[in-house]
Amino acid sequence: MKSCNVVMMRIVSLEGKEKFVQYQKIFGFGEKTGIDLPGEASGLIYQASNMDPASLATNAFGQNYNCTMVQMAAGYASLINGGSYYEPHVVKEILNDEGSVVKSVSPNLVRETVSESTSNFINNALYQTVSGDGGTAGAAAVAGYEVAGKTGTAQKSVNGKYTQYTYSSFFAMAPMDDPQIAVLVIVDSPKGVHYGSKTAGPGV
């Protein structure tokens, strides 16, 4: 329900940089997803060999590395669907002018990321973030729907130096107990209030 960078830094200091880098790779950061779109980037992440304590700490709460929105969506989808990481696709099937299926793209399971029990725990936590008393994403609640999600606010850097600008984000999914749709909203350099809970969250 609450965001706390200090907690995330404490967690990674206990697990160590090798384990943290392993988790990033499990969720697909630092490598192309294989989506059927041209020009996909792989993103930039640290390796354990060049990650210092400060970089590990800032990586813990989502800063000082970069990934693509497709990577975020694919990783997040695996986190909420029971732990199955599927290769993302834009096209599900191609039809001819008579409406017959010419080509169908079947789901391609790449790997498992988390256990089903962990996925269920995370889904409930994400639901509390939106619908719980005092959760950071209450602005994203929709009457009649079990919306769940996570806010994000990250400083933008230019030439390795942080600026006053941010990326504000919100990842939503619904319904909580059987996710059918996931939405990622990112606001680039919002004016005024820059927190994801106030900018990207209501945008869902």
N, C-alpha and C positions, 0 to 999 in steps of 0.2 A: 504493500500500500504506500510505502514511503521510499523515496530515493535517498541513498546515503553513500557518497563516494568513499567516505572513510571506511565503511564496512567492506566495500569491494576491495579496497587496498589491503586491508587486513587479511582478507581471504586469500588473495594471490600471494601475499608474503608468506603465508603458511603452506600453500601448495607448491610454490616455486615456479620459476620461469619455464622450465622444461615442460611441466604439466600444463601450464597456461598456454604455451605455444601448441601443444598437442590438442588441447580443446579447440583452439581457433581453427586448426586444420580439420578436425572432425566435423565442424560446422561449415567448412568450405571456404573460410577466409584465406586469401592469398593464392587462390587458384580459380581458373575459369569454371563456370558451372556447366558449360556445354549447351546453354540455351540457344534456340534456333533464331538468333539475331546476329548480324555482322558486327565486327569491331568490339567484341566483349573484352573488358579489361580484367586483369587478375587481382588488382588491388596491391597495396604495399603493406606488408606486415613485418615485424621483427622476427628474427630467428633467435633461438636461445643463446647462440654464440655472440650476438651483438646487442643483446638487450641488457641495459643497465638497470639498477633498482628504480630510478626515477621513471624510466620508460615503462617498466612493468607496472608501476603504480598508476600511471596515467592511462595505460592500456586497459587496466582493470575496469575503469568506468567509461570506456569507449572513446578515448582521445589518443592522439599521437600515433595513429595508424589509419589507413583508409581501406574501405571496402566498397563494393558497389551495392546499389539498392537491390539488385537481383540476388546477390549473395545473402544480403540480410533477409530477404523474403524467403529464400529457400531454406536457410538455417532456421528461421523462426517457424516456418511451416513444420519442419521436423520436430521442433520442440513442443509444438502443440498437438500434433497428430498421433502421438504415441511413441515417437522416436524414430520414424522412418524418413530418411533423407532421399527425396526423389529428384532426379534431374528435371529442372524446370523447362517448360515449353510454352511458347506463345500459341502454336497451332495444335488443336486437338484432332481435327480431321479436315480433309479436303474433299469437297463435293464437286461433281460435274454439273453441267447445266440442267440435268434431269433430276438432280437431287440425290444421286447415288454416291456412296462413299468410294472415292478413288484411293485415298490413303488415310490410314488411321494411325495416330501416334499413341502407343501404349505407354503407361507409366513405367519408368525405368528406376527401380530401387537401387540406389548406389551404396548405402550403408545405414547402419543404425547409429543414432547419436546419443540417445538417453533411453532409460528404461520407461516402460509404460507408467509405472508408479511415479516416477519423477515428472513425467509429462502431466499426469493428473494433478500433482501437487502444484506445478507451475501454472496450469490453467486456472486452478482455484485462486492462486495468488494474484494472477492477472485480472480475474473477475473482481476480487476485492479491491484492486487498484481503481477500478471504474465504479463499482457499485457499493463498496464498503464505506463505512462512516469515516470520513476524513481521508479517503484515498486521493492520490495526486491527479487522477484522470476522471474525476466526476463529471467534467464538462462533456465527456464523450458518451455518457449514458444515453440510451435510447429507450423510451418507454415501450414495454412489450417484448424487448429483446435482451438476451443475456450477453451483452457486449463485454469483452475482456481486452486488456491491452497494457502497454507499457509506454511511458513518456521518455523522452530523451532530450538532452540539451548539451551540445558540444561546442566548444570554442573553435573558431576557424583559425588556421595558421597560414601565413604567407611567408615563403622562404624560411620555414622552420621557426618562425616567431608567431606566437599567438596574438590575435587581434581582438578588438572589442566586438567583433561580429560572431554570430553563432549559426549552427544548424540546429533547428528545433524539430523534433520528430515525435511521431506517435504511431505505434503499431497496434492495430485493432484486429480482433477476430470475433466471430459469432457463429452459432451459439457456443457458449462456454463448454458445455458437456459433450458436444459433437461438432467441432468446428467445420464449417462449410465454406467460409470466406475469410480471407485475411487481407487487410488493407494497410499499406505503409504511406504515411503522409509526412513529407519533409518540407519545412519552410526555410528557405535560404535567406539568412540575414534579416529576420523580422525586425521591424521598427518598434520601439517602445519596449513593452514586456517581451522578453525573448525565451521564456521557458516553454518547453514542449507542451506542458499541461495547459497553457493559456493560449497557445497559437495553433499548433498542429492538432492537438486533441479535439477541440471544437470543430475542426475542419472535417473530421470523419463523418 
